[in-house]
């Protein structure tokens, strides 16, 4: 009996090893098609948001002017220290011959790299505005209302019973809390945001400094990329990034890695108006993001690049927030009323951990992206069951 069990155990171990290996190289949640569709939604969502006539009201014009002014202030906040260093170096050149050295250029380029890519100061200042003024939250909700109205208008000749439920009427009734701390205190939410950013900035700065250590410095950034990419998108992409990172100049690898992580942070902040109302647990939220990882990355990196436009970055941030409302209607189900039975709300939160209409949405041609692609009633049960949820 023992002899017959040994081959069976070996087969079981081999099967488990294959499953573990398959899982390690699984990139189904981060496939190229999803990333490209996310980039497409950057422009489609911006176009839809700009069609909303409420964006052009006097109140939004005022906020747009403030946004442009804030953009100028942010650029100055980043440029003034770097300009000060340039002036100091120019002053030193009066007493020392710097023509034969390159350290002065390295210092200026290093400061620019640290401010804009390592510490992500412009993105931090733009995101911090969320806790100063409710404008971004209002833009999200106004845009969500506009998306609902546009959907009804496009399908006005169809049977109303066949249309999807609306997002705005129910979502606006939910109690608003910070999506990370579930706190209703603005001061606590702002302090936690500053702490999260400071912690990430210090870690990034420490890694940046370690990358200049002799001998081992060259391997620091590729090693960090393997660790972080393996957790986020799997071992396969992480191995590719590591191999590429060995060959790339350090500056380009820093820009690539920080662009990736900054776009993820940007996406989480843009989704804050949604998660401040839909209160998922940490595990549910982690699953929510992972199932939509590729599309969210494409959407986030598209707007992150647009945010680099001088002076207009903060204004584009507002458009990105409005576009996120359009995105929500494509990757989530309409929320139930907050007055619904607790079992219905619980079922809704559980169901949102998986992107249930992923294959239907990603297979749509771009021209038909507005077509209703909600999961069929069978995805959650029969028609009668759906009414009971």
N, C-alpha and C positions, 0 to 999 in steps of 0.2 A: 504493500500500500504506500509506504513512504517513497519508494522508487518511482511510482506513478505520479505522485504529487509533485515531485521536484520539477519535471518538465512543464507541468501546468503552472507552477509558480514562476518559472523562468519566462514562459509565454506572457503571463500576467505582468511581470516586471517590464518586459519589452514593450507591451502595449501601453503601460503607464508612461514609460520613457518617451514613446512616440507622441503620446497625448501632451506631455509636458513640453516637448520640443515644438510640436505644432502650436501650442498655446503661446510659447515664447516668441514665435515668428508670425503670430497672427496680427495682421494689420487691417482687418476688415472694418474696424472703427475709424481707420485713418487712411482709407484708400484714396487714390488720386482723383477718382471721379467725384468724391464728396468734397475734396479740397477745391477742385475747379468749380463745382457748383456753388461753393461758398463765396469764391471770388466773384462769380457772376451775380450772386445775390447782393454783393456790395453795391454794384451799379444799378441793378434792378430796384433794390430797396431804396437807394438814394433818389432814383427817378420817381418812385411812388410817393416818397415823402415830400418831394418838391412839388408834387401835383396838389397837395393839400392846401386849399386857399387860406386856411387858418394860419399857416406859417408866415403869410405875408400881412398879417394884421399889424396894427401899430405897436402892440405889445411885443410881438416877435421882432419887429424892426428895431425896437429899443434894445431888446436882448441881443440882437445881431450886432448892433453898434458896440454894446458892452463886450461882446465876444471878441470883436476885432481889436478893441482897446486892450482886452486881456491878452490877446495874442501878441500884441506889441510889447506889453509889459513882460510877458514870459520870455520873449526873445531877448529883451534887454537884461532880464535877470540872469540869463545864461551867458550873454555876450559880455556884460560889464566885467566880470572877473577875468575872463580870457583877454579882453582888451587891456585891462590893467596890467596883466603879465606881459603883454606885447610892449606896452609903453615902458615897463621896467627894463625889459631886454634892450629896447632901443636906447634907453638911457645908459645902460651898461656898455653898449657898443661905442659910446663916446670915449670911453676909457680903455676898453679892451677890444682887440681885433677879433670879431666873431665870424669873419668871412671864411676862415679855414676850419670852422667847427660846425657841427650839426646839432649840438645839444639844444640850442635855442629853438630850432624848428621842432625837434622831438618833444620839447616841453609843451609848446603851443598845441601841436597835434594831439599829444596825450591828454591835455586838459579838455580839448574838444571831444575826444573819444569818451572820456570819463563822464562828462556832463550830459552828452546826448545819447550815449549808448550803454555805458556801464551803470550810471546812476539813474538814467531816464528822467532827468529833472523836468523837461517840458511836459512829458506825459503825466508826471506826478502833479504838477501845478494845474493842468487842465482837469484832471480827475478830481482834485480837491475842491473844485468849484461846485461839485454836486452837493457838498455839505454846507456850502455858503448860501446857495440859492436853490429853490425848488424848480428852476426852469427846465432842467434836463428831465426830471420826472414828469413834469407837465407835458413836455414835448413827446415823450414816450406814450403817455396816455392819450393825448390829442391825436397822435398818429395812429394809434390802435383803433380809436373811434373812426377815423377816416378810412382805415382798411376795411372795417366792418361795413361802413356805408358804401364803399366802392364795390365790395363783394355783392351786397344786396342789389345794387344798381345793375351790375353786370348780369345778374341772374333773375332779374325782375319778371321775366316772361316764363320762368320755370315754376314748378310746383313748390310752394314754400316748405312743404313737408320734407322735400328732398334736399334742402339746403342745410349746410352745417350750422351749428349753434354760433351765437355771437361771442366774442371775447370781451369786449369793453364793458357791457352792462354788469356782468358778474365780477370781473376783476376789480373794477372801481369800488366795489362794496367791501373788499377784503381790508382788514386792518393792516396798516402799513408799519412794517418793522424792518430793521436792518437785516439784510439777507445773510450776513455772516454771524452776527451775535444774537439775532432775533430780539434786539433791544429797540425800544421806542425812543430812546434818548439820542438826539442828534449829536450831542457832545461826546457820548460814549462811542457812537458809530464813527465819528470823525477821528477820535483818538486811536481807535483800533485800526482804522485805515492807515493813519500816519505810522503807527507801530509796525504794521505789516510791510509797508513800503520801506521804512527804515531798516527793518530786519533783512529784507531782500537786497537793499542797496549795500548794506554792510557786508553781506555774504558775497555779492558780486564784486565789491571792491577788494575783498580779501583774496578772492580767486584771481582777480586781475593782477594783484601784487605778487601772488605765488607764481604766476605764469612767467615772471621775470627772474625767478631763481635759476642759478646755473644748473645745467645738466637736466634736472627733473622738470624745470619750468616748461619745456617744450611739450611735455606729456600732460600737464595739468588740465588745460582746456579740453583736449580730446577725452581724457578720462572722466571729467565732469560731464561732458556731453553724453558719454555712454551711460553713466549712472542715471541722469535725468531723462534721457530719451527712452531708455529701457523701461522706466516706470510709466512714461507717458504714452509711447507709441509702440513699444516692443523691442525685442533684441535685434531684429533684422535691420530696421532703420537706424538704430543706435550704432550697430557695427559699421554701416555705411558712413554715418557721420564721423565716427572715429577714424576710419581709414582716410576720409577726405580731409579731416582736421589735421592729420599729420603732415599733409602736403601743402595746405593753405597757409598763407602768411597770417600771423597772429591777429592783425587788425581785422581781416575779413572774417576770421573765425569768431572773434568777439562780436562783430556786428551781426553775423548770422545767428549766433546763440541768443543774443540779447533781443534781436528782432523776434525770434520765436517766442521767447518768454514774455516779452512786452506785449505781443499780440494776444497771448493767452490772458494776461492781466487785463488788457483793454476789453476783451470780450466779457470777462467776468464783471467788470464795472458797467459795461453797457447793458448787461442783463440784470443789474441790480433792481431797477423798477419792477421787474417781473418777480424776482425772488424775494423782494421786500413784501410781497403780497402772497405769493405761493410759498408756504413755509415747509420746505423739504428738510429732512434730517441731513446730517453730514454725509452719511452713507448713501442716502437717496440722491443727494445733490452730486456726489462723486460719480455715481452710476449715470446720472442724467448727462453730465458733461462727457463722460467716456463714450457713451453710445453715439454721441454727436460730434466727437472730437475733430474729425476731418473737416466737416462743413464749417464748424465754428472757427477752426484755424484759418480756413480760406477767407471767411467773412472778416475775421479780425485782422489778418495781415493786409487785406485789401484796404481797410480804413486806416490801419497804422501807417501805411505808406502815404496815403492822402493827407494824414495829419502832419506830415513833414513839410507841407506847403507853407512857406514863410508867411507869417502874420495871420493867415486864414485858418490855422490849425484848430483853434477853439471853435470857430464857426462850423468847420467840418465835423468837429466832435458832436455838435448839436444835431447835425444831419445824420451822423452815425447812430445817435440815440433814437432818432425818429425812425430810421431804417430798421433798427432792431425790433421795433413793434411789428413790422412786416415779416421779419424773420420768425418771430414767435408763432405767427399763424401758420407757418410752414413746417415747424418741427415739434409742435405740441398740439394737444387737444384743447378745445374750449373748456375753461374751468367751470365747475358747477357753482351754484350760488353758495355763498358762505353760510346761508341759513339752511342749507340742505342737511339731511341726516349725516351724522359723523361717519357712518359706514360708507356713504357715497363719497365723501371727501377723502376718506382713507383709501378707498379703491382708486380714486383718481390719482392721488399722490403715488401710489404703488405703480400704477400703469404708466406714469410718465418717466419712470427710470429707463425704459427702453424706447427708442425711436421707432414706433410701431409702423409708420408709413414710409420708412427710409427707402426701401426698394422702389416703391411706386413713385416717390418724389424724384429720386435720382435718375429714374428712367425717363422722366418727362422731357420732351424737347424744350429748349429755352422759351420758345414762342408760346408754349402751353403751360408755363410755370404757374399761372394763376388758376389753372383748372383745379376743381375741388378734388383733392387726393386723400381725403380723410379715410381711415381704415373702414372697411366694410363692417356692417353690424356684426358679422360673424367673428370679427377680431376680438370683440368683448362679449359675445353671446348673441342670442337672438334679438329680434326687434323688441320683444316684450321685456327681455332681460335688460336691454339698454335703457328702457324707460324706467326700470326699477332702480338703476344705479344712482 
